[in-house]
Amino acid sequence: MNTWVLTPCHHPRLRDLTTSLAHLSHPVDRTVVVTTLPAPIAPDDLPGVTLLVSAEPGTNVSRWWNAGLEWIEQHHEPGPYEVLCMESDVRIEWSTLARLRMVLRNYNLAMVGTDWCGVATSAVETRYDLDPWTSEHRIPGACMLVAGELGLRFDEQFRWRYAADDFEWQHRKAAGTGLVRGLTIEHGPGRPLTGERAEYAEVDRQRFVAKWGGPPIR
């Protein structure tokens, strides 16, 4: 299985991350963590895991994801490969990842995710259009499995809130996305949008509309 796990994480969320990685039990030699200043994770905190430090200042989750995607592209084994873009507090079963991978390849999709709201209208609810949809039908931004060989990247103009939405829409356009019924994940409580991140979210919303012609959610 040429499947990688990628997570951005800074040191204050290390406990969440170690719990998530232990729960998934993915091979450490195919696990990449992008850590950030001013509180980076130390190599001894995650033995065997590839640890990349994003030294650029400021909050830009797209840049962090891309650092990991670039490294994986340069180091994966020959042939098609998958990347599970997973936030640090996600709990996902190994069997769920295996099922997502099977759907991704059997349906020739660019991205798949779990139906964590239980709303999928078919065994695999596929999307190829670029129309807004209700939030329950979007691929969970906290945990997305992508076909790495497509070479798609996060758009770094989206620093926070709309980064995952844009990434999903890129994959819809490339080869389609799939929401897999019967699969789910656990995810920690959302962080309130305050201060700088609230400002980023509003700017990113405007940028999403300018890029795609409308908002991602109706």
N, C-alpha and C positions, 0 to 999 in steps of 0.2 A: 504494500500500500504506500503510494508516494503522496502521502497526505501530511501537511504541516499545520501546526497550531501557532497563531500569531496573536499577541496581546500587548497593547501599550499599558504601562503601569509605572507609577512612582512609588517610592518607599512607604508612604503612609498606608497604601492599600496592599502591602505585601501579604498580610495574613489572608485577605480575601483571595489573592492570586494563588498562594500555595495550596489553599483548600480546594480551589477550582481545578488546579492541575492534578492534585492527588485524586480528586473525584473522577476525572476523565481518564487518568492513567495512560496518557499518550506518551510514546517514546520521547525521552528528553532530547535525543539527537535530532528530532524533527519539531522542536519547540523553540520559538523565538519570542523574546520579550524585549520591547523597546521601552527603555526607562528614561526618565526626564529629570532635568534640573528644576529646582535646586536640591531635590532630595532623591537622588538616584538609588536604585537597588544595587547592592554590591554582588560581585560574582559568587561569593561564598553563600549568599542567601538562596541561590538557585543552582546548586551543583549540576553540571551537565547541560544546562539550558544555554542556548546562545543568547547573550545579553548585549544589546546595542544601546548606546547612550546617545540620545538626541541632545546635542549641546546648544542648539539654537534657542534663543530666549523666546518667551511668550507662549501662549496657549494656541496650539494648532494640531488638533487630533488627526487631521488628514495627513500632515507631514509625518507624524509618528507612525501611522499605518504604512505610509509609503516607504519609510526607511526599512521596515520589516519586509515588505513585499519585494523591494529591490534586492535585499540580501538573499531571500529565498530564491528569487529568479536566478541568481548567480550560483547557487549552491545545491539546487535540487538535482535528483537523479534524472537521466535522460528520459524524455517522453512526457506525456500529460501528467499534471500534478494538481493537487487541490490545496487550498489554504482555508482553514477555519479562522475567520476573523472574529475573535471572541473577547468580550470585555472581561475585566479581571474578576468580577463577582458573578459570573455565569456558572451555573452547574448544568452540565450536559453529560448524559450517559455515553459510554463507548459504543453501545449498540445503536444509539441515536445517530452518532456521527457516521457509523458504518452504513446505516440506512440512507442518510442524506447523500453520502457519496454514491451509493448505488443509483439513487434517483437522478442525481446530477448527470451521471454518465449514461444511464439507460434512456433518458429523455433528451440527451444532447443539449442540456441547458447551460447557461453561464453562471447562474447562482441559484442556490436553494436555501430554504430555512424551515424552521418548525412552525406548525400551526398552533402557537401557544395560546391563542384566543379561542381555538376550537370553532373556526368559522369557515374553513375550506369547503367549497361546494363540490369537490371531487377528490379522488385519492391524491392527486397532485394538481393543485390549482395553478395553472401556468398563466404567465402574463408576458405579452410581447408588445403591448401598446404603451404609449407614453401619456396616459390619461391619469388624473388624480383618482384615488380610491380611498375608502375609509381606512383609518389607521389599523384596524384589526386585520386587514387583508395584506398589509405590507410585510415584507421579509423583516423579521426582527433585527433592528440595527445592532443589537447587542451580540448577535451570533449569526454570522452569514458564512456559508461555505461556497467558495468561488472556484471556477476553473482557472487555475493560475496561468496556464499557457496562453490565455487570451491577452495577458499583459495589461489589463486595465488597472488604473490607479485612481486613488482618491484625488479629487480636484481641490488643490490647496487654497483656493479662494474661500472654501467653506471651512471655517476654523473650528466649529463645534456642532451645533444642533442639526444642520441640514447635510452634513458630510455623508452620513449613511444613506439618506434619501437619494442624494445625487449618485452615489455609488450603485445603489440598486437600479436607478433609471439607466445608468450606463450599461448595466448588464441586461436589462430588458431589451435595450436597443441592439445589443451585440448578438444575443442568441436566446433571450428569454429567461425568466425566473420561475421558480416553482415553490409553492407553499405546500408542505407535505403533511397531509392529514394524519392524525394519530400520534404525532411526535410533539414533544414539548421540551422546554428548558425551564430552569429556575433562574431568576435574576433578582439581584438586590433592589432595594427601594431607589427610585429615581432621585437625583440630586436637584434641589430647587434651583431655578434659574434666577440668579441674583447678580447684581454688580456687573462685572465685565462680561460674564457669560450671557447674561440677559441682553446686553448690548450686541454681542456677537450674534446671538440667535436672531435678532431683528434684522441686522445687516445681512446675515446669511440667507434669511427668508427672501429679502429683496433680490439678492444675487441669484437665488434659485429661480425665482419668477423671471428674471431677465434672461437666464440661460435657457429655460425650458418652456417659457410662455405661460406658466401658471404655477400654483402651489402643488406640492406633492400629495396633499391630503385634502379631500373635499369635505 
